[in-house]
Amino acid sequence: AAVVWTDAIQGIILIVGALACAAILTFTMPEGPGQLFEIAAAHGKFSLGSFSLSLTEPTFWVVLIYGLFVNMQNYGIDQNYVQRYMTTKSTAEAVKSTLFGGLLYIPVSLVFVYIGTALFSYYTARPELLPAGTPSDQVFPWFIVHGLPTGLTGLVVASLFSAGMSTVATSINSSATIVLTDFAKRLSKKELTEKQNMGTLYATSFVVGTLGIVVGLLMMRIDGVLDAWWKLASIFSGGMLGLFLLGVVCKTVRRVHAVVAVILGLLTIAWMSLSPLINEGSPFYRFHSPLHTYLTIVFGTTVIFLTGFLLTALNRRGTE
């Protein structure tokens, strides 16, 4: 509950900071706000992408399907979301919270997408303000430090820290809770004392926090952190989402059927994830996946669910 309240306050600071940045970018264009939209439109920055039915490129449909599966993962199995449900007083309040969060996600995301477009127009109109060769992930921080008025710089920096702190706090808290409830308590032969429970939570928080620092340092070397995260999320969560959906739909699924389904799903995920690493001259290139990597979570989840569902249906028919 403490993490949820902290996240709520930090979320408000984040949104206020983002709105301030969007407004300043819009109204400080050399020729007025209209210039921002003219530059963005001329460079196709308001385009929703290709509407081709191809599954080999990040078309509108590929991104849409990916988004549907990722949000099913977020609201279904992600402990960062689930622990919030657990703080509500009833199922009805949990549903209301989920709907509100899902609807709020759309305008908040649009604000940040708009900031990216506005930054492009701003520095296209005033290229002398941005050092040549600045990586894309560093353009927004550069604007915060050099483009905002002194007072607002502190607010936006605080909002960025709020975003990071809320994510870190939620992730560490949920990870520690999982280790305690799903592993330590279940594997212990006797009931753990309150001191042992807290010791487990502290130790897990330290380990997860340390791993987070290491991963964060490694991600600093990547240009396009969001794109990298989307791909990693597809790889690591596709199997869990498929198993979750199988358990929700098939109440009588057997363990052996679930294991077979997960194995096939993980093989599909591994095949699609490793395919981009195969060079065209390699003899294994003929076996590479032509599908875009965003679809990894889609096909991994689908294979697990359909395999488990069909095996359960065949087993039920065989016993009748």
SVG drawing of the C-alpha trace seen along z (x, -y; Angstrom):
<svg xmlns="http://www.w3.org/2000/svg" viewBox="-18 -33 46 76">
<polyline fill="none" stroke="black" stroke-width="0.4" points="0.0,0.0 2.9,-2.4 4.4,-1.7 1.1,-2.4 0.6,-5.8 4.2,-6.7 3.7,-5.8 0.5,-7.9 2.3,-11.0 5.3,-10.4 3.0,-9.8 1.3,-13.1 4.7,-14.9 5.7,-13.0 2.6,-14.0 2.9,-17.7 6.5,-17.7 5.7,-16.2 2.9,-18.7 5.2,-21.5 7.8,-20.3 5.2,-19.8 3.8,-23.3 7.3,-24.9 8.3,-23.1 5.1,-24.1 5.2,-27.8 8.9,-28.5 9.2,-27.6 10.8,-30.5 7.7,-31.0 5.0,-29.9 3.2,-26.6 2.2,-26.2 5.8,-25.7 6.1,-22.6 3.2,-20.9 4.4,-21.9 7.9,-20.5 6.5,-17.3 4.0,-16.8 6.6,-17.4 8.8,-14.6 5.9,-12.1 6.1,-12.4 2.3,-12.1 2.1,-8.9 0.8,-5.8 3.2,-3.7 2.5,-1.4 -0.9,0.4 0.5,3.2 -0.4,6.7 3.2,7.8 4.4,9.5 8.1,8.9 8.1,5.1 6.9,3.0 3.7,2.0 0.6,0.5 -1.0,3.9 2.2,5.6 2.5,2.9 -1.2,3.0 -1.2,6.8 2.0,6.6 0.5,3.9 -2.6,6.0 -0.5,8.9 1.8,6.8 -1.1,5.2 -2.6,8.6 0.7,9.5 0.9,6.3 -2.6,6.5 -2.7,10.3 0.7,11.5 2.9,8.6 3.4,8.4 3.9,4.6 0.2,4.4 -1.1,7.4 0.2,6.0 -1.9,2.9 -5.0,5.1 -4.2,6.6 -4.5,3.3 -8.1,2.7 -11.0,3.6 -13.0,5.6 -13.0,7.1 -15.2,4.2 -12.7,1.7 -9.9,3.7 -11.8,3.7 -12.5,-0.1 -8.8,-0.7 -7.8,1.4 -10.1,-0.4 -9.0,-3.8 -5.4,-2.9 -5.9,-1.5 -7.8,-4.6 -5.3,-7.0 -2.5,-5.2 -3.6,-6.5 -3.5,-10.3 -0.3,-10.0 1.4,-8.0 0.3,-10.5 1.9,-13.3 5.2,-11.6 4.9,-10.7 4.1,-14.3 7.2,-15.4 9.3,-13.2 7.7,-14.8 8.0,-18.3 11.7,-17.7 12.3,-16.8 10.6,-19.9 12.3,-22.1 15.8,-21.1 15.1,-20.9 14.1,-24.6 17.0,-25.4 19.8,-22.9 22.5,-25.1 21.1,-24.3 21.8,-20.5 25.3,-19.1 25.8,-17.1 25.7,-13.3 23.7,-13.5 22.1,-10.0 18.3,-9.9 18.0,-8.8 20.0,-11.9 18.0,-14.6 15.3,-15.0 17.8,-15.2 19.8,-17.8 16.6,-19.8 15.8,-19.6 19.2,-20.9 19.7,-23.5 16.2,-24.4 14.0,-24.8 13.8,-27.8 15.8,-27.4 12.8,-26.7 11.1,-24.2 14.4,-22.3 14.1,-21.1 10.5,-20.1 11.2,-18.0 14.3,-16.4 12.1,-15.6 9.5,-14.1 12.1,-11.9 13.4,-10.7 9.8,-10.1 9.2,-7.8 12.4,-5.9 11.8,-5.6 8.2,-4.5 9.2,-1.8 12.2,-0.6 10.2,-0.7 7.3,1.3 9.6,3.9 11.8,4.5 8.8,4.7 6.9,7.2 10.0,9.3 10.8,9.5 7.1,10.4 7.2,13.2 10.4,14.7 8.9,14.7 5.4,16.0 6.0,18.3 9.4,19.8 10.6,19.1 7.3,19.9 6.5,22.9 9.9,24.5 10.4,24.0 9.5,27.0 8.3,24.8 6.5,21.6 8.8,18.6 8.9,16.0 8.3,12.3 12.0,11.7 12.8,14.3 10.1,12.9 11.7,9.4 15.2,10.8 14.1,12.5 12.5,9.3 15.6,7.3 18.0,9.8 15.8,10.1 15.4,6.3 19.2,5.9 19.9,8.6 17.2,7.4 18.3,3.8 22.0,4.7 20.9,6.6 18.9,3.6 21.9,1.3 24.0,3.7 21.3,3.9 20.9,0.1 24.6,-0.4 24.5,2.1 21.5,0.4 23.4,-2.9 25.4,-1.5 22.2,-0.9 20.8,-3.5 17.1,-2.9 16.4,-1.7 12.6,-1.5 12.9,0.7 15.4,3.0 12.9,3.3 10.1,4.2 12.1,7.0 13.3,8.3 9.7,8.2 8.6,10.4 11.3,12.9 10.9,13.2 7.1,12.9 5.6,14.8 5.8,18.1 4.2,16.9 1.3,15.1 0.5,18.3 0.5,20.4 -1.7,17.9 -4.3,17.8 -4.3,21.6 -5.0,21.8 -7.8,19.3 -9.6,20.9 -8.9,24.6 -9.8,25.3 -8.9,29.0 -5.6,28.8 -3.2,31.6 0.3,30.8 1.9,32.9 -0.1,31.0 1.0,27.7 4.6,28.7 4.5,29.8 2.8,26.6 5.4,24.5 8.3,26.4 6.9,25.8 6.2,22.2 9.7,21.6 11.2,23.2 9.1,20.8 10.3,17.9 13.9,19.0 13.7,19.5 12.2,16.0 14.5,14.3 17.8,15.9 16.9,15.5 18.1,11.9 21.5,13.1 21.9,15.5 23.9,14.0 22.6,14.4 25.8,16.4 25.2,18.9 24.0,22.4 21.4,22.0 19.9,18.9 17.3,21.0 15.8,21.7 15.6,18.1 12.3,16.5 11.0,14.0 8.6,12.5 9.3,9.3 10.7,9.7 7.7,7.7 5.6,10.8 7.7,13.1 5.3,12.6 2.3,13.1 3.4,16.4 5.0,17.7 1.8,17.1 -0.4,18.5 1.6,21.7 1.5,22.4 -2.2,21.7 -3.3,23.6 -1.1,26.6 -2.4,26.9 -6.0,26.3 -5.9,28.9 -4.2,31.5 -6.8,30.9 -9.7,31.2 -8.2,34.4 -7.7,35.9 -11.3,35.0 -12.7,36.6 -10.6,39.7 -12.0,40.2 -15.6,39.8"/>
</svg>
